[in-house]
Amino acid sequence: MEQNIAVGLDIGTTKIVAMIGRKNEYGKVEILGIGKSKSLGVHRGVVNNITQTIQSIQIAIQEAEAAAATKIEGVTVGIAGQHIRSLQHSDYITRPNSETVIDEDDIERLINQVHKLVMLPGEEIIHVLPQEYKVDGQAEIKEPIGMYGGRLEANFHVVVGQVSSIRNIGRCVQSADLNLEGITLEPLASANAVLSQEEKEAGVALIDIGGGTTDLAIFRDGIIRHTAVIPFGGNVITEDIKEGCSIIEKQAELLKIKFGSAWPGENKDNEIVSIPGLRGREPKEITLKNLSKIIHARVVEIIEQVYVEIKNYGHEEQKKKLIAGIVLTGGGSQLKHLKQLVEYITGMDTRIGYPNEHLAGDSDDVITSPLFATAVGLVMDGLKRQDRKKAEAIIEEEIQAVKEENEEKPEEEQIEVPKKQRKSFLDKLTEKVKDFLDNAE
């Protein structure tokens, strides 16, 4: 596998996607190959059959390798699923010496303190995202490094998940003969793929409607403010059509994609679809009006649940307004008239998010479909992680060189040793999962 290539692996409830990409000379992401397989061992974003999931991963990986004519060794995986929840928390530290300026180590100490929060059994903190800081009672500080102060406080957005579910994903990846290079929260990956920096600054809610779950990520002032996973997605709509029309799942899925609409008012009463009966039985006739009524009822339920989460974040307050409104992505966002329905229920501006924000201009239309938003985001994340590793290696060399130089000098002439970059929490989580899997064998 070439050094500057990254692979995103999106383990979803309906499909597993492996995507290979690299940066071109303009800094845009170029997709070299993509592989897709039906996801069999995943329910609502959580692995419930390891063997089937491993097989599905291998099929997707082989297809991507064939398309890109390259061998895949390591992947960046997304985690989502109904076990993920988030909470707001504030914490503070008292600094031993307020005459010195606040540095990276103080922030590290504060973040580590949040990690000591007591969680429910089996849960672990996945992500700690500082929202804003307070120094000696002075509020609304975005970056406290370099300031003087004795008491450093911060509000945090804490994302929590079942550690066993995350380990199971790691296990599947490892058993498919792949290295686990990184773990990322799927709502964050999708957001990076489809949102512009301006939208993140202005305030935006990203709704990623997948097969098994609907993920929400809210940004404001460029910072992620709220995340939630709602345990419903496109599959429950298919399930309702199957029950409501007494047909098999495959037919229900096709009906939804081809003729489905989230707005029942626009179908005439006489529009009818005929569906072949099973094994010599009579064909079934289904009115499109009926079909859209079934879809509408379930979609309204999903959107209303998401809207409750947006209200929980407090978007009605002036300071928390989401000026850029809502962006819909994921496979479920392709449902006809969904944008209008979301605007009607929430009263917020809505657009469909295509993951072409950071892709090279000549990318295939297939790749820029909302279906692949998470996979594109995971590739971008993998590429970023590689850049970070390169930067870390350079700093490591500098530290070594400075230490060697200092050995030969008297103390007063010694140069300050450069500091290492702080590891992101997802990097630490990846290492933890890797260690656990290595020791569990």
N, C-alpha and C positions, 0 to 999 in steps of 0.2 A: 504493500500500500504506500503510495506517495506520501511524503512528509506533510505537504500542505493541503491534504484532503481531509474533510470531516464527514462523518456519517451520522445522520439523525435516525433514531428508531422510535417510531410512534406506535406504542402498543395500545391500540384502542379496543373498544368493545365489539365493533363491527369489522374493522380491518386493521391489519398491521402493515405499516409502511416503512420501508428502508430507503433513505435518500442519500445520495453521495453528492457532495458539492465542494467547490474550492473558490477562492477569491480570484477574480481576474485583475488585470493591471489597473483598472479604475476603482478597485476596492469593492466592486459589486460581487454578489454571489452567483456563481455559475453552477447550474445543476448538471451533473455528468450522467447520472443514472438513477432510476427509481424502480423499486420493486414493491409489489402489493400482494397480500394474501388475505384470505378470509380469516378473521380472528375467531378461534373456536373455544379457547379456554379462558375467556375473560368475560366477567359479568359486571356491568356498571363500573367499568374502569379498574376492577380488582381481579387479579389472577385467581381462578378457582379450579384450573386444571393445568398443572405444570407441564405434563407431557404434550398435551395438545398445543399449548402456547409455544413450547420449544419448536415443535414441528412447523407451526405457522411462521415463527421468526425465521427459521432456516429457509423456508420457501421464498419469503420476501427478500432475504439477504442474497440468495442465489440469483434471483431475478435482477436485482440491482447490480450485482457483480457482472452478470452477463451484459447488461445494458452499458455499463461503464468500462467494461473490459479491464477490471482491476480487482484485486483481492481485498476484502474487508477484514480488518483485524479488530479495530476498536470502535465503539459506538457511544453516542450521547443519547440517553434514554429520558423520556418524559414520564413524570408521575402525576397521576390525577386519581380520580375515583371517589366514591361516596364517603371514604373514611377521612377525607381531608376537611378540616375546619379551621377557622381563624378567629383570633381574639385580639382585643386592644389591651395594652398593658403599659404602665409607666413605671420607671425605676430611676434610682439615682445612686451616685457614689460621692463620697467626700474625699477630696484629694488631700494627701498629706501636706503638700506645700503649695499654697495658692500664689506664691511669688514666681513659680515657673509656669510656662505656657502649657495649655492642653495639647497633648499629642496623640498619635495613633494608639499608644499603649493604654491611655485613659479610656478611649472609646472601646477598645478590645475588652477592657475590664468590665465596663458597663454592659456590653453585649453578653459577656460570659455570665454576668449576674442574672440576666434574663433567662439564660439556659438552666438556671437552678430552679425555675418555677416547677411546682409539683403538678404533674399531668395525671390523667386517668391511666389505669394500668394498661400497658401495651402501647401507649401513645408516646410519641417523641416529637420534639420541636424540629421542624424541617427548615424553617426560614425565620430569621429575625430581621425585620426591616425597620430601621430608625425612621420616624416620621419628621419630628422636629426636636430641637434641643433647647434646654434652658440652662443658662449659666448664672449662678447666684441669683436666681429668680427672674433674670431677664429672659423673656419668652421669645418664641418665633425665630430661633437662630437655626439657619440651615446647615452651617458648617462651623463647628466650634473650634476646630484645630487652629492653634496660633493665638487663642484668646487667653486672658488671665482669668482665674476664678477658682473658688474652693469647692463649690458644689456643682456637679454636672448631672443634669437630669435629661431624660428623653422619653418621648412617647414612642411605643413600638407597635408595629403590626406583626403579630406572631402567627405563623402558619404551623398547624399541628397535624400529624398523620399517624396511622398505625404502622409501627416499625416493621411488623411481620409482613405486611403487604409490600413494603418497599424492598425488604430482603428477598421476597419471592420473585419480584421482578429482576433483581440482581442475579438470583439463582438461575432464572430462565435464560438470561443473557449469557451467563457463564457456561451453562450447559449446552448452549448453541455454539460453543467454541469461539466466543467473542470476548474482548476485553471491555470492561465497563469503564469508559473514560470519564463520563460525567453524568450527573443526575440533575434534571431541571424540572421545575414545576410547569406543567403543560400550559396553564393560563398565561404564564410569563412568556413561554416560548411563542405561543400564538400572537401575543401582544407585540413582541419584537418583530414578528414577520409582517403584521398588517397595519400597525399604527405608525403615524409619523411623529416626530419629536414635538411638532407644534400641537398635535392633538393631546399628547401626554401632558404638555404644559397647560393647555387650556382647560383640561378636565374631560375625561372620556370614560365610558363604560364599555368594555369589550365583552361580548357574549359569544362564547364558542359552543355551538350546539353540536355535540357529537352523537354517537349512536346510543351510548349508555348513560352519559352524564352531560350536563350543561355547565360549563365553567364560566365564572365571572371574574374579571379583573378590572378594578377602577384605578385610574391614574389622575393625579392633579399636581400641578407644579413639577411635572417630570418625575414624581415619586409614586410608587404603587401604594395605594391607600387602603384597599380592601380587596379580599379575594373570597370566593365561595364556590363550592361545588354542589350543584343541585342534582339529586340522583335520578333525573329523568332526561331522556334525549329522544332522538328520532325513532328509536326502537319501540317506545311505548305507543307512538302514533301508529306504526305498522301493526303492532299487536291489536290496537283498537279496531283498525280496518279489518284485520283478520277475523276478529270476533263479530264485529258489527255486520259484516257482509258474508260471514260463513265461507271464507275461502282460505287457501293455504298461504303460508307466510310469503313465499316467493312471489305469488300473485299480488299480495297486499303491498309488498315493497315496490313492485313495478307500477301498480296503480298509483301509489303515492308519488313516485318520481315523475311519471308521465302525465297524469291527469290531476294530481292533487293540488289543492289551493287552500290557503288559510282563510280565505274570505268567501263565505257561502253565498253572499248576495249576488255574485256575478254569474253563477251558472243558471241556465234556463232549466225548467222542469223537464223538458223533453230531451235533454242531452243524456244519452245512455251508452254505457260501455258493456260489451258482451264478453264474458270470460269463459273460456272452454271448461267444460265439466270434467271431473276426474273419471278416467277409465269408462268411457261410454255413457256417462251421465249427461243429462241435459246441460247446455251452457247456461250460465247465470247472467242475469241482466242487472246492472247496478247503475243508478242515476248519479250523475256527477254532483248534483245538488246534495244528495245524501252523503256522498263521499266527503265533500268539503265540510259538511256539518260535523262529521266525526272528527276530521282533522282539526277543524276550528276549535272544538271543545277542548281537545287535549293541548293544543298550542297555547290557547289562552291560559290554561292552568300553568304551563311551564313559564310563560312570560310573567304572569302575576307573581310566581315564586321568585323569579329573578328581580322583579321590581321591588318586592319586599326587602331584598338584600340591598338594592340601591338606596331605598329609603333608610335602612339601618345605618348605612354609611352617612346619611344626613345631607343628601344632595339639595335639599330645599333651603339650607342655610346659605346666605350670601357668599360666605368664605369657601363653601364646598361645592359651589355650582359647577355642573358639568357642561361647559360651554359647547364642547364638540359633540355632545349628545351620546348616541349609542352606535357601536360598530358591531355588526353581526358577522360571524365567520363560522367555519366548520361545515360539515356536510349538510347539516340540518338547515343551514341558512339559505340553501338553494330552493327552498319551498316557495312556490309562487305566492305573491302578495303578502309575504311575511313582513317585509319592511313596512308596508302600510298598516298592518295590524299592530306591529310594535309601536309605531308612531301614535296610533289611535289609543292604545292602552296607556302608554307612558307619557304621551304629550311631549316626547323628546325627539329631536332630529335624529334620523337613523340612516346609515348607509351600509351596504354589504362590503365586508373587508376582503380584498384579494391580496394574497401574499406577494405582491410584486414591488413593494416599497423598496426592497434592497436587492432584488434580483437583476441580473444582467438583462439588457434590453431585448435580446433575441431569444428569451426563454420561451419554451413551448407553452401553448395555451393550457394544456392539461395541467402543468405544474402550477400555473397561477390560479388554479381553482381554489375556492375556500376550503375544499376537502383536505388540501395539503398544507394548510396554514401552520399546523403544529410541527409537521415534519420539516418545513422550511426553517421555522424558528429554532428547531433543535440543531439543524446543520449550522445555522449562524452562531448558535451557542458553542458548538464544538470548535468552530473556527476561532471564536474569541478566546476560548480556553487555550488553544494552541499559541495564540499571540501572547497570552499571559505567561505561559510556560517559558516561551523564548525570552520574555522580559525578565522573568525570575532568574533564568540561567545567566543572563548578562549581569544582573545585580549580584548574584552569587560569586561570579568571577571577580567583580569589582571589590566585594567584601574581602575575598581571599587576597587580592593584590594589595589592598590597603593594610590588611593585617600583617602581611609579610614586610611591607615597607615600614610599618610602625615598629616592628621588632628591632630594626636597626637604629631607631632614633631615640633620643632621650625623651622622657615623658612630656615635657612642656612643648615639644615640637610635633607631637603625634597628630595625625589627621583623624577627623571623626569618621568612624566606620559607617558606611551607608546602611539605611534600614531596609529590611526585607519588606515586601508588600504584604498587607494583611490578606490572609486567605479568605475567599468568600465562603459563606457557610455551606453552600451546596458542594463546594470542593471538599470541605471537611466531612460532609455527610457521605459523599462518594467514597472517601478513604475508609470511613467507618464500615460501610456496607461491604467494601472489598475485604477489609480485615476480617470481618465476621465470616464471610464466605470462605476465605482461605483457611481460617481456623476450624470451620465447621466440617471440612471434608473428612 
